[in-house]
Amino acid sequence: MKITVIGSGYVGLVAGACFANVGNRVVCADVDADKVARLREGVVPFFEPGLAELVRTNHEAHRLRFTTDVEQAIRDSAVVFIAVGTPQGDDGSAELRFVDEVARTIGRALSGGENVLVDGHKLVLTKSTVPVGTTDRITAIIGEAARQPFVCCSNPEFLKEGDALNDFLKPDRVVVGTPPGAVGELARAVLHELYEPFTRTHDRIQFMDVRSSELTKYAANALLATKISFMNDLANLAERVGADIEKVRVGIGSDPRIGYQFLFPGTGYGGSCFPKDVKALVHTARESGHSLRILEAVDEVNRDQKTVLLRKALSHFGGPQSLAGRTFAVWGLAFKPRTDDMREAPAIDLVRGLLEAGATVKATDPEAMENAAALFGDRVTLLEDQYACLDGAAALFICTEWSLFRRPDFVEVKRRLLEPVIFDGRNLYDPGRMEAAGFTYYAIGRGVRQPV
């Protein structure tokens, strides 16, 4: 099948490479000429395990190509995916200016000339995370110029950064929203064929109406964010009552109705999805005359939780003026392991708070160093060696649970730090062992050495 994916960011590039990998002819179209040139050379502009290899393999096999001629790419394919960004607006809403521009381009492509169609129609799908009603909006915009038949559907992505290829190639579900009537039947037939290679063991394609599919994407992310904020709020209570949130986590997670996923307390969620999607869903509700009070609280708890390590440091060292002139080490800058993504990362709030307090920061991350350099410039010393960060530091902060931070040489850590103090935002270590080793150890909700 001939496919065009408009937008070569995280979602678009993963989708394009994976569709090409099962034999489709895929064009990834993007208006960023520099990005397209780099992709043609096999350079992926962000880190995702296995993606660079998959892109190079399919590009070399001529199943995957890249272009800046978006309109021609649309004409050359029967199926067109919209995978451009929907950045957060000042009011929390998802901005649709890029989606609207793509829709206008599709309309121009369908206004005349030769077009590859499937059963007489161009099939257009939104992969981007968009508010409820956006597919109807796209349909109207395309229809203003189009002179050839088309059908618009919703096909939201459910990709975890750090495991995106596995999520796409072996999905737990494929959600597709189609319009009613004959065009909807046509779309369902085409999409069932398109996704069949990824669902061979059993049919995991869930067809529904368009607006339900759009809401499903937001609802999934919002519920996961709710679990995270709930556990963080509970962890703060555990510190005050002398309980251990890790034992509580195991206790409640053993209930199959609850499960263990997304119950780990920490320094708050980040990334490109959860913060933006929670705010966008709250905004959609308000515009509809409804208040999503639980999600409003989820967002508020998350904002507060991003400052939890800084608050612990201020309490330990003696107040607002106590951090000035000190040096601190930070392990982990990405918002989660197995990615270089620092969007909305809790480490950003910590580092900025330390700098504003007059402290010096030395930091490291296995993949996010380039993004950190672009964000902080020369205000932060970035070092490849995690132990070198500790030299002359008054304490160590851990913000990301990368595997190499899980079992460090604690003798070396203690030797290099000026004081054996660790603020662990990911609960990587056992408090009893750390105390026995001579560390002052602050975790999240562990009930040990927690200042109120």
C-alpha positions in Angstrom: 0.0 0.0 0.0 1.2 3.5 -0.8 1.2 5.7 2.4 2.2 9.2 3.1 2.9 10.4 6.7 2.9 14.1 7.1 5.2 15.2 9.9 8.5 13.4 10.7 8.6 14.0 14.4 8.3 11.3 17.0 4.9 9.9 16.0 5.3 10.3 12.3 8.7 8.8 12.0 7.9 5.8 14.1 4.7 5.1 12.2 6.4 5.6 8.8 9.3 3.2 9.6 7.0 0.6 11.0 4.6 0.7 8.1 7.5 0.4 5.7 9.0 -2.5 7.7 6.0 -4.7 6.7 6.3 -4.0 3.0 4.4 -0.8 2.4 5.7 2.1 0.3 5.9 5.0 2.7 6.8 8.7 2.2 7.5 10.8 5.2 6.8 14.4 4.3 8.0 17.4 6.3 8.4 21.1 5.6 11.7 21.1 7.6 14.3 20.8 4.9 17.1 20.3 7.3 15.3 17.4 9.1 14.5 15.8 5.7 18.1 16.1 4.6 19.4 14.5 7.8 16.8 11.7 7.6 17.9 10.9 4.0 21.4 10.5 5.5 20.1 8.1 8.1 20.3 10.6 11.0 17.2 10.4 13.3 16.8 13.8 15.2 15.9 12.2 18.5 16.7 9.1 20.5 14.3 6.1 20.5 15.8 2.6 20.9 16.0 0.8 17.6 14.4 3.5 15.5 17.5 4.7 13.7 18.3 1.2 12.6 14.8 0.6 11.3 14.8 3.9 9.4 18.1 3.2 7.7 17.1 -0.4 6.8 13.9 0.6 5.1 15.3 3.7 3.5 18.1 1.6 2.0 15.5 -0.9 0.8 13.6 2.0 -0.9 10.4 1.3 1.1 10.8 4.5 3.1 11.7 7.9 1.6 11.6 11.5 2.7 10.5 14.7 1.0 9.6 18.3 1.5 7.1 18.3 -1.3 4.1 17.6 0.9 1.4 18.1 -1.8 3.1 15.7 -4.2 3.5 13.1 -1.5 -0.2 13.4 -0.8 -1.1 12.8 -4.5 1.2 9.8 -4.7 -0.4 7.9 -1.8 -3.8 6.3 -1.2 -3.6 6.7 2.6 -2.4 9.9 4.3 -1.6 10.2 8.0 -1.5 13.6 9.7 1.2 13.4 12.4 2.1 17.0 13.0 2.5 18.6 16.4 -0.4 20.0 18.4 1.4 22.3 20.9 -0.2 23.5 24.1 -1.7 27.0 23.9 -1.5 29.6 26.5 -5.0 28.6 27.8 -4.1 24.9 27.9 -5.8 24.0 24.7 -4.2 22.0 21.9 -3.2 24.4 19.1 -4.3 23.1 15.7 -2.6 25.5 13.3 -0.3 22.8 11.9 -3.2 20.4 11.5 -5.2 23.0 9.7 -2.4 23.8 7.4 -2.0 20.1 6.5 -5.7 19.9 5.9 -5.5 22.9 3.5 -2.6 21.2 1.7 -4.6 18.0 1.3 -7.5 20.0 -0.1 -5.2 21.5 -2.7 -3.8 18.1 -3.6 -7.3 16.8 -4.2 -8.4 19.9 -6.2 -7.0 18.6 -9.5 -4.4 16.5 -11.2 -3.7 12.8 -10.8 -4.2 11.3 -7.4 -3.6 7.7 -6.1 -6.9 6.7 -4.6 -8.3 3.6 -2.9 -11.6 2.5 -4.3 -12.1 6.0 -5.6 -11.3 7.8 -2.3 -8.3 9.3 -0.6 -8.1 8.0 3.0 -7.0 10.7 5.5 -6.3 9.8 9.1 -5.3 11.9 12.2 -2.4 10.3 14.1 -1.8 13.5 16.1 -3.4 13.8 19.4 -6.3 16.2 18.7 -9.4 17.4 20.6 -12.8 15.9 20.1 -14.3 17.2 16.9 -11.0 17.9 15.1 -11.6 15.2 12.4 -14.8 16.9 11.5 -12.9 20.2 11.3 -10.3 18.6 9.0 -13.1 17.2 6.8 -14.6 20.7 6.4 -11.2 22.3 5.6 -10.3 19.7 3.0 -13.8 19.9 1.5 -13.4 23.6 0.8 -10.9 22.9 -2.0 -11.1 19.1 -2.8 -12.7 18.0 -6.1 -12.0 14.3 -5.6 -13.6 12.0 -3.0 -12.0 11.5 0.4 -12.8 10.2 3.8 -11.4 11.4 7.1 -10.9 9.1 10.1 -9.2 9.2 13.5 -6.4 6.8 14.4 -4.8 8.0 17.6 -1.3 6.7 18.5 -0.5 4.9 21.8 3.3 5.0 21.9 5.4 5.0 25.0 8.7 6.9 24.6 11.5 4.4 25.1 9.4 1.4 23.8 7.6 2.9 20.8 8.7 0.3 18.2 7.3 -2.5 20.3 4.1 -0.6 20.9 3.6 -0.1 17.2 4.7 -3.5 15.9 2.9 -5.4 18.7 0.1 -3.1 19.8 -2.3 -4.0 22.6 -5.0 -2.2 20.6 -5.4 -0.2 17.5 -8.2 2.4 17.9 -9.8 3.7 14.7 -12.7 6.1 14.4 -14.6 6.1 11.2 -17.6 8.0 9.9 -21.0 6.3 9.3 -22.2 4.9 6.0 -20.5 3.5 3.0 -17.4 5.6 3.3 -16.9 4.4 6.8 -17.2 0.8 5.6 -14.6 1.5 3.0 -12.2 3.0 5.5 -12.6 0.1 7.9 -11.8 -2.4 5.2 -8.7 -0.6 4.2 -7.5 0.0 7.7 -8.1 -3.6 8.7 -5.9 -4.7 5.8 -3.2 -2.1 6.7 -3.0 -3.1 10.4 -3.4 -6.8 9.9 0.4 -7.5 9.9 0.6 -6.0 13.4 -2.4 -8.0 14.9 -1.9 -11.5 13.5 -2.2 -13.4 16.7 -5.7 -11.9 17.4 -7.7 -9.0 16.1 -6.9 -6.0 18.2 -8.4 -3.3 16.0 -11.2 -1.4 17.8 -13.5 0.4 15.4 -15.7 3.1 16.8 -17.2 6.5 15.9 -14.7 9.3 15.2 -15.4 11.4 18.3 -15.2 8.4 20.7 -11.8 7.5 19.2 -10.5 11.1 19.7 -11.7 11.1 23.3 -10.2 7.6 24.0 -6.7 8.9 23.4 -7.1 11.8 25.9 -8.9 9.6 28.4 -6.1 7.0 28.4 -3.4 9.5 29.1 -5.4 11.3 31.6 -6.1 8.2 33.6 -2.5 7.2 33.7 -1.5 10.7 34.8 -4.2 10.4 37.5 -2.6 7.2 38.9 0.8 9.0 39.0 -0.5 12.1 40.8 -2.6 10.0 43.2 0.5 8.0 44.3 2.6 11.2 44.6 -0.1 12.8 46.8 -0.2 9.6 48.9 3.6 9.5 49.2 3.6 13.0 50.7 1.0 11.8 53.2 3.2 8.7 54.0 6.1 11.0 54.9 3.9 12.8 57.4 2.4 9.7 59.1 5.6 7.6 59.1 4.4 5.0 56.5 6.5 3.6 53.6 4.8 4.3 50.2 6.7 1.4 48.6 5.0 -1.1 50.9 1.7 0.6 50.3 2.3 0.4 46.5 2.9 -3.4 46.7 -0.1 -3.8 49.0 -2.6 -2.0 46.7 -1.0 -3.2 43.4 -1.5 -6.9 44.3 -5.3 -6.2 43.9 -5.9 -7.2 40.2 -8.5 -4.5 39.9 -5.7 -2.0 40.5 -2.5 -3.6 39.2 1.1 -2.4 39.6 1.5 -0.2 36.6 2.0 3.6 37.1 2.0 3.3 40.9 5.6 4.4 41.4 5.8 7.7 43.3 8.4 10.2 42.1 8.9 13.8 41.2 5.9 14.1 38.8 5.2 13.2 35.3 6.7 15.0 32.2 7.1 14.4 28.5 5.2 15.6 25.5 1.9 13.8 26.3 0.7 13.7 29.9 1.1 17.4 30.9 -0.3 18.6 27.5 -3.1 16.1 27.2 -4.4 16.6 30.8 -4.6 20.4 30.2 -6.2 20.0 26.8 -8.9 17.7 28.1 -9.6 20.1 31.0 -9.9 22.9 28.5 -12.2 20.9 26.2 -14.5 20.1 29.2 -14.6 23.8 30.2 -15.5 24.8 26.7 -18.3 22.2 26.8 -19.7 23.7 30.1 -18.3 20.9 32.3 -15.6 20.8 34.9 -13.2 17.8 35.2 -12.4 18.4 38.8 -10.3 15.3 39.3 -8.1 16.2 36.4 -7.7 19.7 37.6 -6.4 18.3 40.8 -4.1 15.9 39.0 -2.5 18.8 37.2 -2.1 20.8 40.4 -0.6 17.9 42.3 1.9 17.3 39.5 3.0 20.9 39.4 3.7 20.8 43.1 5.5 17.5 43.0 8.1 18.8 40.6 9.4 20.9 43.4 9.5 18.1 46.0 13.3 17.5 45.8 14.1 21.2 46.1 11.9 21.5 49.1 13.7 18.6 50.8 17.0 20.2 50.1 15.9 23.6 51.5 14.7 21.8 54.6 17.9 19.8 55.0 20.4 22.7 54.4 18.5 25.3 56.4 16.2 27.5 54.4 16.1 29.7 51.3 19.6 31.2 51.6 21.3 27.9 52.5 21.8 26.7 48.9 23.7 29.7 47.7 27.4 29.0 46.9 27.0 25.2 47.1 27.5 22.8 44.3 25.0 20.0 43.6 25.1 16.9 41.3 22.1 15.8 39.3 21.8 12.3 37.8 19.2 12.1 35.1 17.7 14.9 33.0 15.3 13.2 30.6 11.7 12.9 31.8 12.0 9.1 31.8 14.6 6.5 30.9 15.3 5.3 27.3 14.6 8.7 25.8 16.4 12.0 25.3 13.2 14.0 25.7 13.3 16.7 28.3 10.0 18.3 27.6 8.3 19.1 31.0 11.0 17.0 32.7 11.0 17.3 36.5 14.8 17.8 36.4 14.2 21.2 34.7 12.3 22.5 37.7 14.9 21.2 40.1 17.9 22.6 38.2 16.2 26.0 37.7 15.3 26.1 41.4 18.9 25.4 42.4 20.3 28.0 40.0 17.8 30.6 41.2 18.9 29.9 44.8 22.5 30.7 43.9 23.8 27.1 43.6 26.1 25.6 41.0 24.9 22.5 39.2 26.8 19.6 37.6 24.6 17.1 35.7 24.7 14.0 33.5 22.3 11.9 31.5 23.0 9.0 29.1 21.0 10.5 26.2 19.7 14.0 27.0 23.0 15.9 27.1 22.5 17.7 23.8 19.0 18.8 24.7 20.2 19.9 28.2 22.9 22.0 26.6 20.4 23.7 24.4 18.1 24.3 27.4 20.6 25.4 30.1 23.6 26.7 28.0 26.6 27.3 30.2 24.6 27.7 33.4 25.0 24.0 34.0 28.2 21.9 33.8 27.3 18.7 31.8 29.6 15.7 32.3 29.6 12.3 30.7 31.0 10.6 33.8 28.4 10.3 36.5 31.0 10.1 39.3 32.7 13.3 38.0 29.5 15.2 38.7 30.0 14.4 42.4 33.3 16.1 42.9 32.8 19.0 45.3 29.1 18.5 45.5 27.2 19.0 48.7 24.5 16.4 47.7 23.4 14.2 44.8 19.9 14.5 43.3 18.5 11.6 41.2 15.7 12.6 38.8 15.6 9.8 36.2 15.7 6.0 36.9 18.3 5.1 34.2 19.6 1.5 34.8 23.2 2.7 35.3 22.1 4.7 38.4 20.4 1.7 40.1 23.6 0.0 41.4 26.4 2.7 41.6 29.6 2.3 43.6 28.4 3.8 46.8 31.9 3.9 48.3 33.0 6.1 45.4 29.8 8.2 45.7 30.5 8.8 49.4 34.2 9.5 48.7 33.5 12.2 46.1 30.6 14.0 47.8 31.4 16.7 50.3 28.6 15.4 52.4 27.0 11.9 52.1 23.6 13.3 51.2 21.3 11.9 48.5 17.9 13.2 47.4 16.4 10.3 45.4 13.4 11.3 43.3 12.8 7.8 42.0 13.2 5.6 45.1 16.0 3.5 43.7 17.6 2.5 46.9 16.7 0.9 50.2 16.6 3.5 53.0 17.9 1.1 55.7 20.9 0.1 53.6 21.7 3.7 52.7 21.6 4.7 56.4 23.8 1.8 57.3 26.3 2.9 54.7 26.4 6.3 56.3 24.2 8.3 53.9 21.6 10.8 54.7 19.0 9.5 52.3 15.8 11.3 51.3 13.4 9.4 49.1 9.8 9.9 48.1 7.3 8.7 50.8 9.6 6.2 52.4 8.9 7.3 56.0 12.6 7.6 56.8 14.4 10.9 57.3 11.6 12.8 55.6 11.4 16.5 56.6 7.8 17.9 56.8 
